[in-house]
């Protein structure tokens, strides 16, 4: 028993160390801010007042007021003459803005207001802590005591807590079931503000369109209605009496993917419209031009007559400067180029800047600009002046664009110290657990699954030396002494594990002349290893990462088919030998008929890829799915628990029917809305009843009745956990994905039977071979169903809707739990089913009895560490690849989202395994 305990504790320790290493790697690879190294004081502030000895006067505000109408998730192809006729037809300019990744709200607001790029890790901060901004054009307006009003997404208030004179924030911005109420409040604020004339800027952030996309997708019938509502808002502003000298800007913070989400890098997510409205335009829009979203900050600063934010690396948008005189336009271009040139001097050094081409362009532009000042001030705008103006403008814009691109590239910062520590931890833990599984003799010899105090002290001393040296050489930088001391823990662990791995590899690599040949403790089937190696090596290709689902579909089905054919060949050969070659056709037909369930599984695995297209019979598919799921759960449940499970599934169908997703009784909409909450309450009561009936087996008083033997308590508890998780999954899954739950159970069950039969067909039977097959098959099926569900390696496919089922406001903890349970449903259920199946099995079906060690003991002695190793090893390999691809063109659009998915997959497995291990610890006498 002590051996199992150590394997569970050892596996948990390795997973914990791996996740710590992954966290350190992410901190080093994705710094929390791009501007840490650049002190604001190093860039000269203030608007220039002279040009080559000639006095300059900064232009006054171009408009009395500016309205920024921000429609969340308004992608470029949404506004048109049909969906938003007023907004489309009355626009002075119809431009496009390119949005940098990550395409989520908080980093986009940073780019709009500061003109700088956001870090990729801001996608995590978008849902959690929001850093207060220290500089933006809003801060500059506040310094001038100008009035700025705001209404909408509360993210603005978190970023700018004291910059708004008046504010009406939507506190439930993340509550995606709110399609209309929050937007109505914004419109009410708009109507109030339009009656006032004291504000210089009004910011309106509408969230309804984004929420509709998250819940119902971009093709929802509510989208045109919401666009019509936004069109009416534009009309309300344009037709108001106070509009004569107001600039209205209609744009989006990011776009919307075809599935309704965002966060990725598709054109639908990275292109948003920028429509401009004022009374000083011809209303004949030119060809739609494309600019960057970071260009809004310097352009708005010029129009508002405030200083450009220090962090801004954006350029000006010429179409927005048409209301300025030629002199003031040239000043704007000069100011922006001057600002970026100062940043380049700070970043790259004076000598490098002065030797560059863009500095020559800047000098030429300033000379032309100086020549123009006198004739422009005297009102001479003749042909020569126009030529000078166009050449000066072109050169200023070339300077700004060139420096902007250079600064964008230079913003990529990596903390190689943290990356090195993280890689050391993740790589050493992955190799450590792999070696401990493959070489049991070596594990006992080197005490790999135990703690060696002497080696730990030596590792701690080495960690102190490494930490001090790294800080002295600026390889690692921390913000406080406390962090430096805390860093000793992961460095010590990394040194300790690396030493173990080095010793083990040395003993494995030594020739037999000097040591006894080490034998691999578990059989390594070549087909499985080949498929697993292919999958791991494909991580080095951006195309394979983008379309990873095809890899899993192909390899998963290939493994099942290959195993089935090898088993079929063995059965035919064995029976044919016994009958001396007679009736070969009959034998083959009979054996093939015995494999019919496996063939059905392969057909199901092919069909489930297209279940989302079965809209016409969706209700029938849901009823069939729930009946099939209930039948699978009923096989291993007592009658009361089965009845409770059936009632819970019925409540799920009622909930879907009340929401109009499946056929249901004709209930008025107002009545259906009232019945949703009671239906969910009944569901939770049924789920609680399932848990209570299942857990009764573990209660002391239950044992006295003799209904449930003590040795079955562990199996009963884990089966109850699996049942409850599947019922909750049926509630959280999208309607067309409910079928995946029972199909996953059927596929796993039939695959395990195939593995049992195949294990007996090899020359020398090995229980460990059967386990290896089942573990790898489980991982492959779990990954296949992860992608069947509609997930991908793009953050835009994360379905947020399950997080808000049954909620009336935003609770981040519940949202995170429900979204995780839904997204990783296949991974969680596959692992739990594998453990339950292993505890339940004894191989009597294949005629093998009294195996040593007992078959079910492998649940914690072999399955746990091997499963963890196979999850951790590809993730560690990918982290190493990511360092090599750090300057790749698609590093943030393709490779970075994948690393977040991989690390979170390990985290989910860690949490599930931690809970499962608790049951093994409490009921270890059952194993």
Helices and strands as residue ranges (DSSP letters): H 2-29, G 40-42, E 50-51, E 54-55, E 65-71, H 85-89, E 93-98, H 105-114, H 122-125, H 137-143, E 147-153, H 155-159, E 166-170, H 181-194, E 199-206, H 208-216, H 221-238, G 241-243, E 246-251, H 267-270, E 271-277, E 290-292, H 295-304, G 318-321, H 326-348, H 350-354, H 357-377, H 383-410, H 416-438, H 440-446, H 453-472, H 481-509, H 526-537, G 538-540, H 542-546, H 548-578, H 584-594, H 596-607, G 608-613, H 618-634, H 639-658, H 669-695, G 696-698, H 700-703, G 710-712, H 713-732, G 735-737, H 739-761, H 767-788, G 795-797, G 801-804, H 812-823, H 825-840, G 844-846, G 855-857, H 858-858, I 859-863, H 864-884, I 891-895, H 896-922, G 924-926
